[in-house]
Every structure is written in C-alpha cells, then in structure tokens.
Amino acid sequence: MSARVGTFLQWWGEGLTYLLPRALREAGWAGPKWWTIELEADEARFAYFVGSEKNALRHYAFPISGESAERAGVLNMLWKQRGSGVQFIARVPPSQVLNKTVTLPMAAERNLRELLGFEIERQTPFKVEQVYYGYRIVSRDTNAKRVAVELLVIPRTIADHLLDSLSRWNIQPDVLTATDQPYSRDHANLLPPERRPARLPGASRLNRVLGAMVALLLGASAYLTLTQQAQVRARLNAEIDIYKGEAETVARLKRQRDDLAKKAEFMSTKIKGRLSVIQALEEVTRLLPDDTWLQQLEINGDRIDMQGVSMNASVLIGLVESSDLFKEAAFRSPITRDQRSGRERFNLSARMQKL
C-alpha cells in the first residue's frame, strides 16, 4: 500500500512541476535534483537534472588527467551543492554489467540483499567479494508466493575505476547505476551500502507541501468514510425499532445488518490468517541460528516447509520443537553436504499450532 501511495505522489508531483517556470525548476521547486557522472575515454562528463526532466538542464565536461580552470570550476560548483539535497549518480555502460533474473520465495524480500549475495556464486562466474551488485524487483506472483528479481553484477575492478576518480575529486556518489536511459528511482543501485553517504536526499519544498496536502486529503477521506458507515448503521437500527411491526421491513433490514456482519467477519478472518503467517515468519527468524540460510519457505494451511543450508542442520529439529508455535518437526529428506559452501543442506517440515 505504501509503495502505491509513493508512486502516486511521485506521478502527481512530477505532473505539476511542468507548470512551473524553468527558473523555479532549476532552483529545486520541481522535485529531486541530481548530477549524473560518467567517464568516457579520458573525459569526465557531468549532467544536471531536476524532477522528471528527461533532458539535462546543464552539461559540463573536462579531461580526467591534468589540471584546468574548467575542472576546478565544475568541482567547486559540485562541492557547494553537497548537503542541499542534490544526489550524485555515477553511471557505467550497461555492457559492463552482468544481469540475470532469479525467482525466489516472497518471504525472502525481508533479507533480499543478503540472500542475493549468497546466490551470486551460483548464478554468476564471480565470487561475492569480486563484485558490486544491486537488484530490482521485476514482478510478484501472489498465487505462487514467488517474486522475480533482476540481479545486476559489476566487477569491482571496473566500478572502482570510476569510484576512485570521484574519490580523488572529493565526490561521494549516492548511486552507482548501469543505464543509458534517464535516471529513475526504479534503477538498481550497485553501490554497496557501506560506500553510500550517510546523508539522506533532502525533499524539495514543493514535495513537502504536496505530501502534506495528500496526507490531509487521505485523512479526511478516511474520516468521512468511517462517519458515513457509522451513520448507516445507526439509521438501520433506528428503522428496525420504528418499523418492528411491519414484518417485511424488519426482515429486509435484518438481512442488511447480517450482510454487514458477514463482511466484517470475513475481513476479521482474513486479518487473522495474515497475522498467523507473519507470526510464523517472525518465529522462524528468531529460532534459526545465524549460520543457517533459508533458500525456500512455504506455508500451506498449518504446514510449513523450509529448505536451506546450515553449519549444523541436525540441531534444527530441536530448535523448531522448542517453539510454542510449531510441532511435529521432521526432516523430509536426509541431510546432505553442499560441496560449494561446505554447509549441510536440509529439507525440514513442521505443523503450526494455534497459540
């Protein structure tokens, strides 16, 4: 829900920005501001974008080697913009990046970056310490409880050429991306979290105003909906009391009341079902040791199936059985040794019981 609201706010705000004069858009009233930085041959290229503009508002370039007044002027201008909400986007050509789509259980979204780091040696010819990597979610299949993720990997030797040059110029990028298209927040960030700046991009004044307006409208809409529902229920009860002598009218009103009760009970059952799944995922996270990785987790009714690797898989039965939420824990197949990681591969199932 929050992702949909964020997408709507971004679409609405970007549409309104085209009504602003160019001077205000360049000043930052039109939304987020960023510089794209690319190295090509012996030249560093910089382009300045604001909001949803598809074309850069400003362009600069200077030779990578040597000193020049133009280079000093561009860098001095960039340094002055640090801390003002401007983002620095380092870009590499898409041809230098390996991308692959992998399908994972939806439960893996909570620790998706860590899980993809474990998958790199399986899905690519590299070891995780040899690359920088990022990802973006391509699609979700709620029926199969699977998520398709595009994994993008770039060798560190290639990326560090660009990052080291920026470091020498005292520029710390917020994003490392591989695209020749205008930058979007949907693009995967190949920059590891430890190399990203601690600061957060500052929101523009227009976005803050728009966000406050939308929040106010959503709150008013929710209040009016709840008030209208309360008024409907009160009116129905009053009519039942007034027309209790008329059997047909009373029966009709009772059916309406029963329909509302069934809908409320249906929603309550749905919420309880979601809570039981959330409780199971939280309990599995709490029980499993840090040296244990889940590659697949499925919940069907009161049955939970877990597949993964662990340094000592034999202790998992006891850990699962110690929980008040699970019972009848057992391995569905013999424990085997994973030749690549040296860990023990397991396939474990249990039944969930109501607390």
C-alpha positions in Angstrom: 0.0 0.0 0.0 2.8 2.4 1.0 4.6 1.7 -2.3 1.4 2.5 -4.3 0.9 5.8 -2.4 4.5 6.8 -3.0 4.2 6.1 -6.7 1.0 8.1 -6.9 2.6 11.1 -5.1 5.6 11.0 -7.4 3.4 10.9 -10.5 1.2 13.7 -9.3 4.1 15.9 -8.2 6.0 15.4 -11.4 2.9 16.3 -13.5 2.5 19.6 -11.6 6.2 20.5 -12.0 5.7 21.1 -15.7 3.5 24.1 -14.8 6.4 25.8 -13.1 8.8 28.2 -15.0 12.2 26.8 -15.9 14.0 29.1 -13.3 11.9 27.6 -10.5 12.5 24.0 -11.8 16.3 24.6 -11.8 16.1 26.1 -8.2 14.7 22.8 -7.0 11.0 23.6 -6.7 10.2 20.9 -9.3 11.3 17.9 -7.3 14.6 16.0 -6.7 17.8 17.2 -8.2 20.8 15.1 -9.3 24.0 15.1 -11.2 24.9 12.1 -13.5 28.6 11.4 -13.8 30.3 9.3 -16.5 33.8 8.5 -17.6 34.4 8.0 -21.3 37.9 7.6 -22.6 39.9 10.4 -21.0 36.9 12.7 -20.3 34.6 13.1 -17.3 31.1 14.2 -18.2 28.5 15.8 -15.9 24.8 16.4 -16.5 22.3 18.2 -14.2 18.6 17.0 -13.9 15.6 18.3 -11.9 12.4 16.4 -11.2 11.0 14.4 -14.1 13.0 16.2 -16.8 14.1 13.8 -19.5 16.8 16.2 -20.8 19.6 17.6 -18.8 19.3 21.3 -17.9 23.1 21.7 -17.8 26.2 19.8 -19.2 29.9 20.0 -18.3 33.0 18.0 -19.3 36.7 18.1 -18.6 39.7 15.9 -19.2 40.3 13.3 -16.4 44.1 13.8 -16.4 45.8 17.1 -15.8 44.6 20.3 -14.2 42.4 23.0 -15.7 40.4 26.1 -14.7 37.3 24.5 -16.1 37.8 21.3 -14.0 38.4 23.4 -10.8 35.2 25.4 -11.5 33.0 22.4 -12.1 34.3 20.6 -9.0 33.9 23.7 -6.8 30.3 24.1 -8.0 29.5 20.4 -7.1 31.1 20.7 -3.7 28.9 23.7 -2.9 25.8 21.7 -3.6 26.6 18.9 -1.1 24.1 18.8 1.7 21.4 20.6 -0.3 19.5 17.5 -1.3 21.3 17.0 -4.6 22.2 13.4 -5.4 25.3 12.3 -7.4 24.6 9.4 -9.8 27.7 7.5 -11.1 26.9 5.7 -14.3 28.7 2.9 -16.2 27.7 1.5 -19.6 25.2 -1.4 -19.5 27.6 -3.6 -21.5 29.9 -3.7 -18.5 27.2 -5.2 -16.2 26.0 -8.8 -16.0 22.3 -9.1 -15.3 20.2 -12.2 -14.5 16.6 -12.7 -13.4 16.1 -15.1 -10.5 12.9 -16.3 -8.8 12.7 -16.5 -5.1 10.0 -17.0 -2.4 8.2 -13.9 -1.3 9.4 -14.5 2.3 13.0 -13.7 1.0 12.1 -10.0 0.4 12.8 -9.2 4.1 16.5 -10.0 3.6 16.8 -9.9 -0.2 20.2 -8.2 -0.5 21.8 -10.7 1.9 20.2 -13.7 0.1 21.3 -12.4 -3.3 24.9 -12.1 -2.0 24.7 -15.8 -1.2 23.3 -16.6 -4.6 26.0 -14.7 -6.6 28.4 -17.7 -6.8 25.6 -19.9 -8.1 24.1 -17.5 -10.6 27.4 -15.9 -11.9 31.0 -16.8 -12.6 32.1 -14.4 -9.8 32.6 -14.6 -6.0 30.7 -12.1 -4.0 33.9 -10.3 -2.9 34.9 -9.7 -6.5 31.8 -7.7 -7.5 29.4 -4.9 -6.6 25.8 -5.9 -7.1 22.3 -4.4 -6.9 18.8 -5.6 -7.7 15.3 -4.6 -8.6 12.0 -6.5 -8.2 10.6 -7.2 -11.6 7.3 -8.9 -10.7 5.4 -10.7 -7.9 3.2 -13.8 -8.2 0.9 -13.7 -5.2 -0.7 -17.0 -6.1 2.6 -18.9 -6.2 4.1 -16.7 -3.5 7.2 -16.1 -5.7 9.0 -12.9 -6.6 11.1 -12.3 -9.8 14.2 -10.3 -9.1 16.7 -8.8 -11.6 20.2 -9.2 -10.2 22.9 -6.9 -11.7 26.6 -7.5 -11.1 29.7 -5.5 -12.0 33.3 -6.5 -11.3 34.9 -4.3 -8.7 37.9 -3.6 -11.0 35.6 -1.8 -13.5 33.5 0.1 -10.9 36.5 1.1 -8.8 38.0 3.0 -11.8 35.0 5.4 -11.7 34.7 5.4 -7.9 38.4 6.1 -7.3 38.3 9.0 -9.7 35.3 10.5 -7.9 37.1 10.0 -4.6 40.1 11.9 -5.8 37.8 14.7 -6.7 36.2 14.5 -3.2 32.8 13.4 -4.7 30.9 10.6 -2.9 28.2 9.2 -5.2 24.8 8.2 -3.8 24.0 5.7 -6.6 26.1 3.5 -9.0 23.9 2.5 -11.8 24.2 0.9 -15.3 21.9 2.5 -17.8 22.0 4.8 -20.8 18.4 6.0 -20.0 17.4 9.0 -17.8 17.9 8.1 -14.1 14.9 6.7 -12.2 14.5 5.6 -8.6 13.5 2.2 -10.1 17.0 1.6 -11.3 19.2 -0.8 -9.2 21.9 0.8 -7.1 25.1 -1.2 -7.5 26.9 0.8 -4.8 27.3 -1.4 -1.6 25.5 0.1 1.5 28.8 0.7 3.3 30.0 3.0 0.4 26.8 5.1 0.3 26.7 8.5 2.0 25.1 8.6 5.4 23.1 11.6 4.5 19.6 11.3 3.0 18.4 13.2 -0.1 16.6 16.4 1.0 13.0 16.6 -0.1 12.1 19.7 -2.1 9.7 22.3 -0.6 7.1 21.5 -3.3 7.1 17.8 -2.5 6.8 18.5 1.2 3.7 20.7 0.6 2.2 18.1 -1.8 2.8 15.4 0.7 1.1 17.3 3.5 -1.9 18.1 1.2 -2.2 14.4 0.2 -1.9 13.2 3.8 -4.6 15.7 4.8 -6.9 14.6 2.0 -6.4 10.9 2.8 -7.1 11.5 6.4 -10.3 13.5 5.6 -11.4 10.7 3.2 -10.9 8.0 5.8 -12.7 10.0 8.5 -15.7 10.7 6.2 -15.9 7.0 5.2 -15.9 5.9 8.8 -18.5 8.6 9.7 -20.8 7.5 6.9 -20.6 3.9 7.9 -21.5 4.8 11.5 -24.4 6.8 10.2 -25.7 4.0 8.1 -25.5 1.5 11.0 -27.3 4.0 13.3 -30.0 4.7 10.7 -30.6 1.0 10.1 -31.0 0.3 13.8 -33.4 3.2 14.2 -35.6 2.0 11.3 -35.7 -1.5 12.8 -37.1 0.0 16.1 -39.6 2.2 14.3 -40.9 -0.4 11.8 -40.7 -3.5 14.0 -44.5 -4.0 13.5 -44.0 -4.5 9.8 -42.6 -8.0 9.3 -41.4 -7.5 5.7 -39.5 -4.3 6.5 -37.9 -5.8 9.6 -36.7 -8.8 7.7 -35.2 -6.7 5.0 -33.3 -4.6 7.5 -32.1 -7.6 9.4 -30.7 -9.1 6.1 -28.8 -5.9 5.5 -27.4 -6.0 9.1 -26.4 -9.7 8.7 -24.6 -8.9 5.4 -22.6 -6.2 7.2 -21.8 -8.7 10.0 -20.6 -11.3 7.5 -18.4 -8.9 5.7 -16.9 -7.8 9.0 -16.3 -11.5 10.0 -14.8 -12.3 6.6 -12.3 -9.3 7.0 -11.5 -10.5 10.6 -10.8 -14.0 9.3 -8.5 -12.6 6.6 -6.6 -10.4 9.1 -6.1 -13.4 11.5 -4.8 -15.5 8.6 -2.3 -12.8 7.7 -1.2 -12.5 11.3 -0.6 -16.3 11.6 1.8 -16.1 8.5 3.6 -13.1 10.0 3.9 -14.8 13.3 5.4 -17.9 11.7 8.0 -15.9 9.7 9.0 -14.0 12.8 9.3 -17.2 14.8 11.4 -18.9 12.1 13.7 -15.8 12.1 14.1 -16.0 15.9 14.7 -19.7 16.0 17.2 -20.3 13.2 20.9 -19.7 14.1 22.9 -17.0 12.2 24.9 -19.7 10.3 21.6 -21.0 8.7 20.3 -19.8 5.4 16.8 -20.4 4.0 16.5 -20.9 0.3 12.8 -21.7 0.2 10.0 -21.3 2.7 6.4 -22.4 2.0 3.3 -22.2 4.2 0.3 -24.3 3.2 -2.5 -24.3 5.8 -1.0 -25.4 9.1 2.1 -26.9 7.4 5.4 -25.0 7.0 8.2 -26.3 4.8 11.8 -25.0 5.0 14.8 -25.7 2.7 18.2 -24.3 3.1 21.8 -24.8 4.4 23.3 -24.7 7.8 26.6 -25.4 9.5 24.9 -27.9 11.8 21.5 -28.9 10.4 20.9 -31.7 12.9 20.2 -29.2 15.7 17.3 -27.5 13.8 14.7 -30.1 14.8 15.3 -29.4 18.5 15.2 -25.6 17.9 11.9 -25.8 16.0 10.3 -28.2 18.5 11.2 -25.8 21.3 8.8 -23.2 19.9 5.2 -23.0 21.2 4.1 -22.3 17.6 5.4 -25.5 15.9 5.0 -29.2 16.5 5.8 -32.5 14.7 9.1 -31.1 13.2 10.9 -33.6 11.0 13.3 -33.8 8.1 11.6 -34.6 4.8 14.9 -36.0 3.3 18.3 -36.9 4.5 20.8 -34.2 5.3 23.5 -33.7 2.6 26.7 -31.7 2.3 26.8 -28.7 -0.1 30.1 -29.0 -1.9 30.3 -25.3 -2.8 29.7 -23.8 0.6 30.6 -26.7 2.9 27.4 -26.4 4.8 24.7 -29.1 5.4 21.7 -28.9 3.1 18.3 -29.7 4.8 14.6 -30.1 4.0 12.5 -29.7 7.2 8.8 -29.5 7.8 6.6 -28.9 10.8 3.0 -28.1 11.7 1.8 -24.8 13.1 -0.5 -24.8 16.2 -2.7 -22.0 17.5 -1.3 -20.1 20.4 
